[in-house]
Amino acid sequence: MLLQMNARAVTTLGLVIALSPVVASAQLSTSRGLSIGLHALGTSLTVEQGDENKGGGLGLRVGYGFNRRITGFINLDASTVKIPQSDSFVAGDWSLSHAEIGARFHFANSLRRWVPYVETSVGARSVSIDNASVNNAPAGKVSFNGPALSVGTGLSVFVTPKWALDAGLRWTGGTFTEIDQGNTALRNLDIEAASFRFGVGVVWWP
């Protein structure tokens, strides 16, 4: 009897060992644990319902998947947007930055390579303008900043279980509440602004 039980145990263990590579190879994607993403961005900015102005930049995202569905993340990005004098009271090359903390929901299935997602985040948005001009007069360096709320969606396509190509679109709304021009600062403002960011990049789960 004991020998029969031992034989069954050995057989079961052998099956587990034999099937382990099959199970592992069946996992085509992941969303758990630490992830690091780098993206190239196409950006647009609209201020006070004016014309849409476009530019580009780079973004860095660090996330942690608490489970297969939910990932918390920190996102930092910067873009340059060209604003002509006719479109704004402050003209020049606007350096647009976002710093956000948020959550992403994955429609995850480890047995497929493509994983769509939706996300939301809150944070700060700022603009810095070097060699700015106001009404065609030199104004030095001018900066804007204020709170922002973002929502987005995207798709990750896994080339390996640890590496994915990623494309996402995010809309950000909010206001610029402060303007700083050297020795002069204006606060408690309410300048509406909306930005879109389309990013294409790679994500790594180390």
C-alpha positions as CSV (number, residue, x, y, z in Angstrom):
1,M,0.0,0.0,0.0
2,L,2.8,2.4,1.0
3,L,4.7,1.6,-2.2
4,Q,1.6,2.2,-4.2
5,M,1.1,5.6,-2.6
6,N,4.7,6.5,-3.2
7,A,4.4,5.5,-6.8
8,R,1.4,7.8,-7.2
9,A,3.2,10.7,-5.5
10,V,6.2,10.2,-7.8
11,T,3.9,10.1,-10.9
12,T,2.0,13.2,-9.8
13,L,5.3,15.1,-9.2
14,G,6.5,14.0,-12.6
15,L,3.4,15.3,-14.3
16,V,3.7,18.7,-12.4
17,I,7.3,19.1,-13.5
18,A,6.5,18.1,-17.1
19,L,3.6,20.5,-17.3
20,S,5.3,23.4,-15.7
21,P,7.0,24.7,-18.9
22,V,3.7,24.4,-20.7
23,V,1.9,26.5,-18.1
24,A,4.8,29.1,-18.0
25,S,4.9,29.3,-21.8
26,A,1.1,29.9,-21.9
27,Q,1.5,33.2,-20.1
28,L,1.8,35.8,-22.8
29,S,1.4,39.0,-20.8
30,T,1.6,40.4,-17.3
31,S,0.4,43.4,-15.3
32,R,1.6,42.6,-11.8
33,G,4.5,44.2,-9.9
34,L,6.8,47.0,-10.9
35,S,6.7,48.4,-14.4
36,I,8.7,51.2,-16.1
37,G,7.5,52.9,-19.3
38,L,9.1,55.4,-21.7
39,H,7.0,57.1,-24.4
40,A,7.4,59.6,-27.3
41,L,4.5,62.1,-27.2
42,G,2.5,64.1,-29.6
43,T,0.9,66.9,-27.6
44,S,-1.7,69.6,-28.1
45,L,-2.7,72.5,-25.9
46,T,-5.7,74.7,-26.0
47,V,-5.9,77.8,-23.7
48,E,-9.2,79.6,-22.9
49,Q,-11.0,77.9,-25.8
50,G,-8.5,79.3,-28.3
51,D,-6.8,77.6,-31.2
52,E,-5.2,74.1,-30.7
53,N,-1.4,74.3,-30.8
54,K,0.7,71.2,-31.2
55,G,4.1,69.9,-30.3
56,G,6.0,66.8,-29.0
57,G,8.0,65.5,-26.1
58,L,8.9,62.5,-23.9
59,G,7.2,60.8,-20.9
60,L,8.3,58.5,-18.1
61,R,5.9,56.3,-16.1
62,V,6.6,54.1,-13.1
63,G,3.8,51.8,-12.0
64,Y,3.1,48.9,-9.6
65,G,0.4,46.3,-10.4
66,F,-1.3,45.4,-7.1
67,N,-3.1,42.6,-9.0
68,R,-3.8,41.6,-12.6
69,R,-6.4,44.5,-13.0
70,I,-5.3,47.5,-10.9
71,T,-2.0,49.4,-11.3
72,G,-1.0,52.6,-9.5
73,F,1.4,54.9,-11.3
74,I,3.4,58.1,-11.3
75,N,3.7,59.9,-14.6
76,L,6.1,62.7,-15.6
77,D,6.3,64.2,-19.1
78,A,7.5,67.3,-20.9
79,S,6.7,68.7,-24.3
80,T,7.4,71.8,-26.4
81,V,4.5,73.6,-28.0
82,K,4.9,76.5,-30.3
83,I,2.4,79.3,-29.6
84,P,2.2,82.2,-32.1
85,Q,1.4,85.7,-30.8
86,S,-2.0,85.6,-32.6
87,D,-3.1,82.6,-30.5
88,S,-2.1,83.9,-27.0
89,F,-1.3,87.0,-25.1
90,V,2.1,85.3,-24.3
91,A,3.9,84.0,-27.4
92,G,7.0,81.7,-27.6
93,D,8.0,78.1,-27.2
94,W,5.9,76.8,-24.4
95,S,7.5,74.0,-22.4
96,L,4.5,72.0,-21.1
97,S,4.9,69.6,-18.2
98,H,2.7,67.2,-16.3
99,A,3.3,65.5,-13.0
100,E,0.6,63.0,-12.0
101,I,-0.4,60.1,-9.8
102,G,-3.1,57.8,-10.9
103,A,-4.6,54.4,-11.3
104,R,-5.0,52.2,-14.4
105,F,-7.5,49.4,-14.9
106,H,-6.4,46.6,-17.2
107,F,-8.8,44.4,-19.1
108,A,-6.1,41.7,-18.5
109,N,-5.9,38.1,-19.7
110,S,-2.4,36.5,-19.3
111,L,-3.3,34.1,-22.1
112,R,-3.3,36.9,-24.8
113,R,-0.7,39.4,-25.9
114,W,-2.9,42.5,-26.2
115,V,-4.2,44.2,-23.0
116,P,-6.5,47.3,-23.3
117,Y,-6.8,49.7,-20.4
118,V,-8.4,52.8,-19.0
119,E,-6.9,55.2,-16.5
120,T,-7.4,58.4,-14.5
121,S,-4.9,60.6,-12.7
122,V,-4.6,63.9,-10.8
123,G,-1.6,66.2,-10.5
124,A,-0.1,69.4,-11.6
125,R,0.4,71.0,-15.0
126,S,2.9,73.7,-15.7
127,V,4.2,75.8,-18.6
128,S,7.5,77.6,-18.8
129,I,8.2,80.2,-21.6
130,D,11.7,81.4,-22.2
131,N,12.2,84.6,-24.1
132,A,8.5,85.2,-24.1
133,S,6.8,88.2,-25.7
134,V,3.6,89.8,-24.6
135,N,1.8,92.0,-27.2
136,N,5.0,91.7,-29.3
137,A,7.1,93.2,-26.4
138,P,9.9,91.1,-24.7
139,A,8.8,89.7,-21.4
140,G,11.7,87.4,-20.3
141,K,10.7,84.2,-18.6
142,V,7.0,83.5,-17.9
143,S,5.6,80.4,-16.2
144,F,2.1,79.2,-15.5
145,N,0.9,76.3,-13.3
146,G,-2.2,74.8,-11.8
147,P,-4.0,71.5,-10.9
148,A,-5.1,69.0,-13.6
149,L,-7.3,66.0,-14.0
150,S,-6.6,63.4,-16.7
151,V,-8.5,60.5,-18.2
152,G,-7.1,58.1,-20.8
153,T,-7.2,54.8,-22.6
154,G,-4.7,52.7,-24.5
155,L,-3.4,49.3,-25.6
156,S,-0.4,47.3,-24.6
157,V,0.8,44.6,-27.0
158,F,3.3,42.2,-25.4
159,V,6.2,41.0,-27.5
160,T,7.4,38.9,-24.5
161,P,5.7,38.4,-21.1
162,K,7.9,41.2,-19.7
163,W,8.1,43.7,-22.6
164,A,5.2,45.5,-24.3
165,L,4.7,48.0,-27.0
166,D,2.3,50.6,-25.7
167,A,0.0,53.3,-27.3
168,G,-2.2,55.6,-25.3
169,L,-4.3,58.7,-25.5
170,R,-4.9,61.0,-22.5
171,W,-7.0,64.2,-22.1
172,T,-6.2,66.6,-19.4
173,G,-8.4,69.4,-18.1
174,G,-7.9,72.0,-15.5
175,T,-6.9,75.6,-15.0
176,F,-3.7,77.7,-14.6
177,T,-4.1,79.4,-11.3
178,E,-0.7,81.2,-11.0
179,I,1.4,83.2,-13.4
180,D,5.0,84.0,-12.5
181,Q,7.0,86.6,-14.4
182,G,10.3,87.1,-12.6
183,N,9.6,89.6,-9.8
184,T,5.8,89.6,-10.4
185,A,3.4,86.8,-9.5
186,L,-0.3,86.6,-10.0
187,R,-2.3,84.0,-8.1
188,N,-5.9,82.8,-7.7
189,L,-6.4,83.0,-11.4
190,D,-8.8,80.8,-13.4
191,I,-7.3,80.3,-16.9
192,E,-8.9,77.2,-18.5
193,A,-6.7,74.9,-20.5
194,A,-7.0,71.5,-22.1
195,S,-4.3,69.2,-23.4
196,F,-4.2,66.0,-25.3
197,R,-1.2,63.6,-25.2
198,F,-0.8,60.6,-27.6
199,G,2.1,58.4,-26.6
200,V,3.8,55.5,-28.2
201,G,6.5,53.6,-26.4
202,V,7.7,50.6,-24.5
203,V,6.9,49.2,-21.0
204,W,9.1,46.8,-19.0
205,W,8.2,44.6,-16.1
206,P,11.6,43.8,-14.4
